[in-house]
Amino acid sequence: MTKIFEKDGRRIVVADDANLANWPGYVEEGLAEEVRTERDALLLASDANWAKCTSMLWDGGSYAAWKSNTHCQAWAIYRQALRDVTSQAGFPETIVWPTKPGENF
């Protein structure tokens, strides 16, 4: 039996009992895609709260007022941290997921 591993879009096929230490940075194919799918689902789930924050600007609010709204800033930081998951040093094997802000505005 064999397994497929990938790194930066390059794939290798190795025996099940192969020592992956010989191929640093390679991960089992599909793991990175699973993490990206989870990240995308979390971003999608946060869209409604983010829309409430951005509506402040479209409803005549000032950028200064939006910038000083700590709740909206927490959502901005959370969403950016989700987008940055793929840049984490342990990606995709070890992910530190950001903490979702509270729902109350």
Buried (B, 14 or more C-beta within 10 A) or exposed (E): EEBEBBBEEEEBEBEEEBEBEEEEEBBBBEBBEEBBEBBEEBBEEBEEBBEBBBEBEEEEEEEEEBEEBEBBBBBBEBBEBBEEBEEBEEBBEEBEEBEBBEEEE
